[in-house]
Amino acid sequence: MTKHLPRIETAKVMAPYTLRIAWRDGRVDTVNLEGMIADFAPFAPLREPAMFATVRVMDYGDGLEWEGGFDYGADTLRQLADDQRVRASEDMTVSDRGTGIGPRASD
């Protein structure tokens, strides 16, 4: 069985270091790149909001690129989006305990 690589349709800056990515398969994710930009020295210029805002979708939707030659592959972005979804879900579960939101222990 052949696995199709994810392809990006659009990307829009939503906040500092945060993008809303629409995928060609219809999925939409909000992806925060702050950790990668802070921890990976070659991406340091993207800490500047004006530079970060130069993002655009690469040919064929196989990644994102910025002025200055910075790029990030769609498959890696999709994995990051998946990881952030899991973390957000886990954070919601922890924060909902004792609030009356979500399933009761007896359910």
Short mmCIF file of the C-alpha atoms (twelve columns), coordinates in Angstrom:
data_MODEL
# 
_entry.id   MODEL 
# 
loop_
_atom_site.group_PDB 
_atom_site.id 
_atom_site.type_symbol 
_atom_site.label_atom_id 
_atom_site.label_alt_id 
_atom_site.label_comp_id 
_atom_site.label_asym_id 
_atom_site.label_seq_id 
_atom_site.Cartn_x 
_atom_site.Cartn_y 
_atom_site.Cartn_z 
_atom_site.pdbx_PDB_model_num 
ATOM 1   C CA . MET A 1   0.000   0.000  0.000  1 
ATOM 2   C CA . THR A 2   1.394   3.375  -1.035 1 
ATOM 3   C CA . LYS A 3   1.258   6.178  1.498  1 
ATOM 4   C CA . HIS A 4   0.589   9.586  -0.019 1 
ATOM 5   C CA . LEU A 5   2.756   12.429 1.169  1 
ATOM 6   C CA . PRO A 6   0.859   15.349 2.673  1 
ATOM 7   C CA . ARG A 7   0.561   18.433 0.505  1 
ATOM 8   C CA . ILE A 8   -0.067  21.986 1.646  1 
ATOM 9   C CA . GLU A 9   -2.727  24.097 -0.047 1 
ATOM 10  C CA . THR A 10  -2.292  27.357 1.904  1 
ATOM 11  C CA . ALA A 11  -0.423  28.749 4.896  1 
ATOM 12  C CA . LYS A 12  -1.289  31.918 6.786  1 
ATOM 13  C CA . VAL A 13  0.499   33.596 9.689  1 
ATOM 14  C CA . MET A 14  -1.900  33.663 12.655 1 
ATOM 15  C CA . ALA A 15  0.370   34.878 15.467 1 
ATOM 16  C CA . PRO A 16  4.099   35.072 16.145 1 
ATOM 17  C CA . TYR A 17  5.598   31.747 15.033 1 
ATOM 18  C CA . THR A 18  2.142   30.273 14.404 1 
ATOM 19  C CA . LEU A 19  0.675   29.238 11.058 1 
ATOM 20  C CA . ARG A 20  -2.732  28.025 9.960  1 
ATOM 21  C CA . ILE A 21  -2.062  25.340 7.371  1 
ATOM 22  C CA . ALA A 22  -4.745  24.045 5.023  1 
ATOM 23  C CA . TRP A 23  -3.825  20.681 3.560  1 
ATOM 24  C CA . ARG A 24  -4.947  19.404 0.173  1 
ATOM 25  C CA . ASP A 25  -6.794  16.539 1.876  1 
ATOM 26  C CA . GLY A 26  -9.117  19.080 3.551  1 
ATOM 27  C CA . ARG A 27  -7.572  19.055 7.005  1 
ATOM 28  C CA . VAL A 28  -6.675  22.380 8.631  1 
ATOM 29  C CA . ASP A 29  -4.136  22.741 11.445 1 
ATOM 30  C CA . THR A 30  -2.741  25.550 13.535 1 
ATOM 31  C CA . VAL A 31  0.955   24.820 13.955 1 
ATOM 32  C CA . ASN A 32  3.292   26.602 16.354 1 
ATOM 33  C CA . LEU A 33  6.913   26.701 15.175 1 
ATOM 34  C CA . GLU A 34  8.287   28.635 18.152 1 
ATOM 35  C CA . GLY A 35  10.288  25.716 19.541 1 
ATOM 36  C CA . MET A 36  11.941  24.948 16.230 1 
ATOM 37  C CA . ILE A 37  12.778  28.608 15.617 1 
ATOM 38  C CA . ALA A 38  14.139  29.082 19.154 1 
ATOM 39  C CA . ASP A 39  16.147  25.833 19.289 1 
ATOM 40  C CA . PHE A 40  17.512  25.491 15.746 1 
ATOM 41  C CA . ALA A 41  20.141  28.178 15.162 1 
ATOM 42  C CA . PRO A 42  19.898  28.261 11.348 1 
ATOM 43  C CA . PHE A 43  16.250  29.360 11.706 1 
ATOM 44  C CA . ALA A 44  17.115  32.265 14.060 1 
ATOM 45  C CA . PRO A 45  16.297  34.932 11.421 1 
ATOM 46  C CA . LEU A 46  12.674  33.738 11.502 1 
ATOM 47  C CA . ARG A 47  12.417  35.130 15.045 1 
ATOM 48  C CA . GLU A 48  11.847  38.485 13.353 1 
ATOM 49  C CA . PRO A 49  8.089   38.793 12.681 1 
ATOM 50  C CA . ALA A 50  8.653   40.458 9.295  1 
ATOM 51  C CA . MET A 51  10.862  37.576 8.164  1 
ATOM 52  C CA . PHE A 52  8.461   34.942 9.524  1 
ATOM 53  C CA . ALA A 53  5.646   36.644 7.565  1 
ATOM 54  C CA . THR A 54  7.429   35.942 4.252  1 
ATOM 55  C CA . VAL A 55  6.240   32.309 4.385  1 
ATOM 56  C CA . ARG A 56  4.860   30.803 1.208  1 
ATOM 57  C CA . VAL A 57  3.872   27.364 -0.041 1 
ATOM 58  C CA . MET A 58  6.541   25.632 -2.094 1 
ATOM 59  C CA . ASP A 59  5.861   24.264 -5.565 1 
ATOM 60  C CA . TYR A 60  3.584   21.225 -5.492 1 
ATOM 61  C CA . GLY A 61  2.692   21.937 -1.846 1 
ATOM 62  C CA . ASP A 62  5.519   19.783 -0.559 1 
ATOM 63  C CA . GLY A 63  6.591   22.306 2.086  1 
ATOM 64  C CA . LEU A 64  6.856   25.911 3.170  1 
ATOM 65  C CA . GLU A 65  9.638   28.350 2.438  1 
ATOM 66  C CA . TRP A 66  10.706  31.762 3.649  1 
ATOM 67  C CA . GLU A 67  12.935  34.461 2.225  1 
ATOM 68  C CA . GLY A 68  16.562  33.708 2.915  1 
ATOM 69  C CA . GLY A 69  16.326  30.078 1.800  1 
ATOM 70  C CA . PHE A 70  14.609  28.603 4.856  1 
ATOM 71  C CA . ASP A 71  12.228  25.711 4.217  1 
ATOM 72  C CA . TYR A 72  10.276  23.095 6.114  1 
ATOM 73  C CA . GLY A 73  8.912   19.913 4.518  1 
ATOM 74  C CA . ALA A 74  5.194   19.135 4.464  1 
ATOM 75  C CA . ASP A 75  5.701   15.666 5.948  1 
ATOM 76  C CA . THR A 76  7.592   17.089 8.930  1 
ATOM 77  C CA . LEU A 77  5.015   19.869 9.380  1 
ATOM 78  C CA . ARG A 78  2.211   17.288 9.335  1 
ATOM 79  C CA . GLN A 79  3.995   15.259 12.029 1 
ATOM 80  C CA . LEU A 80  4.466   18.408 14.109 1 
ATOM 81  C CA . ALA A 81  0.761   19.228 13.676 1 
ATOM 82  C CA . ASP A 82  -0.157  15.692 14.789 1 
ATOM 83  C CA . ASP A 83  2.118   15.955 17.839 1 
ATOM 84  C CA . GLN A 84  0.654   19.320 18.810 1 
ATOM 85  C CA . ARG A 85  -2.901  17.951 18.450 1 
ATOM 86  C CA . VAL A 86  -2.066  15.120 20.845 1 
ATOM 87  C CA . ARG A 87  -0.497  17.517 23.357 1 
ATOM 88  C CA . ALA A 88  -3.460  19.890 23.127 1 
ATOM 89  C CA . SER A 89  -5.824  16.978 23.706 1 
ATOM 90  C CA . GLU A 90  -3.821  15.806 26.720 1 
ATOM 91  C CA . ASP A 91  -3.718  19.357 28.132 1 
ATOM 92  C CA . MET A 92  -7.488  19.647 27.742 1 
ATOM 93  C CA . THR A 93  -8.019  16.361 29.552 1 
ATOM 94  C CA . VAL A 94  -5.835  17.448 32.464 1 
ATOM 95  C CA . SER A 95  -7.381  20.921 32.712 1 
ATOM 96  C CA . ASP A 96  -10.932 19.547 32.584 1 
ATOM 97  C CA . ARG A 97  -10.499 17.391 35.694 1 
ATOM 98  C CA . GLY A 98  -12.726 18.640 38.451 1 
ATOM 99  C CA . THR A 99  -14.447 21.278 36.288 1 
ATOM 100 C CA . GLY A 100 -17.550 19.294 35.434 1 
ATOM 101 C CA . ILE A 101 -16.550 19.369 31.777 1 
ATOM 102 C CA . GLY A 102 -16.148 16.104 29.973 1 
ATOM 103 C CA . PRO A 103 -17.184 12.567 30.955 1 
ATOM 104 C CA . ARG A 104 -17.860 11.772 34.574 1 
ATOM 105 C CA . ALA A 105 -15.888 9.027  36.266 1 
ATOM 106 C CA . SER A 106 -19.059 6.934  36.485 1 
ATOM 107 C CA . ASP A 107 -19.700 7.123  32.698 1 
# 
